[in-house]
């Protein structure tokens, strides 16, 4: 969404980390990148290319990986940024790097609408930030937490958080970021305290610290505020005065947001040619910014301007594309609400468990006091009991480990590491019943690697197995966290998507298709070109029945193959019939 991604990179500046004293040119350049990454991103990218990672200490090498991931994120490649950041959250990573990575992941997950992972990162971040004594780093994390609350629509909580911490902020750039989050929350709450002067003061403070992402974000909020006051020309002037600078940062998502707001303003002012120009810029640069809200705005503007110009066929086509994009947005908002509700339920469960443990501890302490009065008489009995308990624990642990190992072998496909057909069917059937009971949509995807037998015949089964694993991992990364992935047999795989209607399922399937096609298969030892065909069925066409969903998706898969392979096809009930 446009405003989601504007917020994401407002408060990622944590200031310089203290690097070890060294004369190494690579370490000096790394420190420069750390200082420039949120102020002069293009310069930072050039410096990173000149750093010799072999000359860096392990903590500095981790810092380089983090900064590279940050620059990838600001360029709009959020899935790639997640892949780079996840290894940096491991317990053996430097604590500062863990905190910075979790903090950035918190916002990127919001950008890709993986709310469940975002809420998990929030819980981890809240716990580990207290272990770090660096005041400036803690300030930046607090700012990102406020940012995340804004992203999930909890504006009241965001405002309360700001009021609790802002007076303790010492860093000017972090205070700028937090102030930007504050005015955004006030804007969404329709606060009467907001004036144009409030926005200008925030912008001036961000410019004073050269915090360009925060300043550009504040400009868009000011424009939104001015539009709400029917001051369209003032809003347009604010954006045009800063458009060239925004375009020069390489932050394509921010640029798309500027274009979208300018397109809306020109539409309101009946400047149809200008409105269409900005809208087409958004669509032409879609691969760079991947901003669904900006794209939706562009199609809406093009539809309305075409209607005004009496180009009714064009207007209808643009409106269809706008409706498809808005439907995806609606599905994603439903997923967000479900994730937030689940997090609240989990928090209640956790608090209940803590209360139970506290009571158990109290009972144990009381028992210990009673036992201490006759400890001498019971020492031998306690020793014997301890031996029996240790033996029982060891026996239980050994049997539990054997059970888990056998369960894993019974449920997992040995080659790819995902669920085998039997276990996938079991998990999918359970999820379908849950969706039916809670009145949620559910979709089923089947995909099959194209001409895979040729790879085995031409390059051998070992190369084929490697390609199979790479393709599955690529598709799995393109799925949501709660999607169920399993191997149905050979080179055929299934994906069950709970809470997912047809529009969002098509969007995810297309992401999977591109991920398989663009994956790096060089580990196979050959220059392989691997593609896959996808078929989709959903509960609106095939009811809440595993067999019917499977049959519908399978039918659509064969249509995909008949149409030339390497494509996604949605099952349409009126064009086919099948019997279970």
Residue, then its C-alpha position, 0 to 999 in steps of 0.5 A: x500500500x502507498x502509505x504503508x511503505x512511506x512509513x516503513x523507512x521513516x525511522x530506520x536510522x540508528x546512527x553510527x555503531x561503534x566499529x573497532x579501531x582499525x586502519x582498514x580501508x574497508x572498515x572506514x568505508x563501512x562506517x561511512x555507509x552506516x552514516x550515509x545509508x538513510x541520508x544519501x542511499x545512492x552514495x552508500x550503494x556505491x561505497x558498499x560495492x567497494x568494500x572487501x568483506x574478507x577484511x572485516x571482522x565478523x561483527x562488521x561483516x554482519x553490519x555490512x549484510x544489514x546495511x545491504x539488506x536495508x538498501x535492498x528494502x528501500x529499493x522496494x525488493x522486500x522479499x529479498x530484504x527478508x531473506x537477507x535479514x533473517x540470518x542476522x536475527x540468529x542468537x549468535x549474531x551481534x546483539x546490535x545487529x539482531x536488534x536492528x534486523x528485528x526492527x527493520x523486519x518488523x516494518x518490512x513484514x507490514x510492507x508485505x502484509x505478513x502480519x503474523x510474522x510482524x507481530x512475532x517480531x514485535x514481541x521478540x524486539x520488545x524483549x531483547x531491546x531491554x538488554x541493549x544499553x545504547x540509548x540512541x539504538x533504543x530510541x530508534x527501535x521505539x520509533x519503529x514500534x510506533x511506526x508498526x502500530x500506525x501500520x496496523x491501524x492502532x493509532x491510539x496506541x501509537x499516540x500513547x507510545x509517543x507521549x510516553x517516550x518522546x521527552x526522553x529522546x536525545x537524538x535529533x534524527x530519531x526525534x524527527x522520525x518519532x515526530x513524523x509518526x506522531x503527526x501521522x497518527x494525529x492525521x488518521x485520528x482527525x486531531x483538531x490539534x493539527x495545523x500546517x505549521x505542525x507539519x512544517x516544524x517536523x519537516x524542518x527538524x528532519x531537514x536539519x538532521x538530513x533525515x530525507x526519508x522522514x522529511x519526504x514522508x512528512x511532505x506526503x502527510x502534509x499534502x494529505x492534510x491540505x487535501x482534506x482542507x480542500x487546498x488542492x493547489x497548495x498540496x500540489x505545490x508542496x509535492x512538485x517542489x520536492x518531487x525531483x529530490x524524491x526521484x533522485x533518492x532511488x526510493x521508488x515506493x516514495x516516488x510512486x506515492x508522490x505520483x499517486x497524490x499528484x494524479x488525484x489532485x489533478x483529477x480533482x482540478x479537472x487537469x485530466x492530461x496531467x492526471x493521466x501522465x502521473x498515473x501512467x508513470x506509476x504503472x510503467x514503474x510497477x516492477x520497481x516500486x511494487x506499491x499496490x495502493x499507488x497502482x490502485x490509485x493509478x487505475x482509478x484515476x485512469x478510469x475516471x479521466x477516460x470516462x470524462x473523455x468519453x473513452x468508455x471502453x478504456x474506462x471500463x478496462x481500467x476500472x476492472x483492474x482497479x477493482x481487482x487491486x482493491x479486492x486484493x487489498x480487502x483480502x489482505x486487510x482481513x488477514x491483518x485483522x485475523x493476525x491481530x486477533x490471534x496475537x491478542x488471544x495468544x497474549x491472554x493465554x500467555x498471561x494465564x499461563x504465567x499466573x498458573x506458574x506463579x501459583x505453582x511456584x508459591x506452592x513449591x516454596x511452601x512445600x520447601x519450607x515444610x520439607x526443611x523442618x524434617x530435611x534430615x529425616x527425609x534426605x535418603x528418601x529424597x536422594x532415592x526419589x531424585x534418582x528415580x526421577x532422573x531415570x524417568x526423565x531420561x527414559x521419557x526424553x529418549x522415547x520422546x525423541x524417537x517418537x518425534x523422529x519417527x513422526x517427522x519421517x512419517x510426515x515429511x517428504x525426504x527430498x524437499x523437506x515439506x509435508x508429504x501427500x498424506x500429511x498435507x492432506x491431513x493438514x489441509x482437510x483440518x484447515x478447510x474445516x476450520x475455514x468453513x466453521x469460521x466462514x472464511x474463504x479458502x483456496x487450493x493451488x496445484x503446480x507442476x514443474x514444466x518438462x521436468x522429465x527432460x531435465x532428469x533425462x538430459x542432466x541426470x536425476x541428481x541435478x533434477x533433485x537439486x532443481x526440484x528443491x530449489x524450485x520448492x524453496x523459491x515457491x515456499x518463500x513467496x507464500x504466506x507464513x500460514x499457507x500449507x505446502x506439500x508434495x503430491x508426487x513427482x514434480x507436482x505440489x499443492x498449496x492450501x491457503x486458509x482465509x484467502x479468496x480467489x483474487x489474493x490466491x491468484x496474486x500469490x500463485x503469480x508470485x510463486x510462478x515468478x519465484x520458480x522461474x527466476x530462481x538460481x539453479x546454478x547449484x545443479x551444475x547446469x544452466x537450467x531453465x525451470x518453469x511451472x504451471x499453476x491451477x487454482x480453485x477456491x471455496x466459492x466454486x468448489x465448496x469446503x471440500x478437499x476432494x472438490x478443491x483438489x479436482x478443481x485445481x487439478x483441472x485448472x492445472x491441465x488447462x494451464x498446460x494446454x494453454x502453453x505452460x508457465x502460467x496461472x489459471x483459475x478454475x471456473x465452474x461454468x467451464x468444466x465439470x468433474x465428479x468426486 
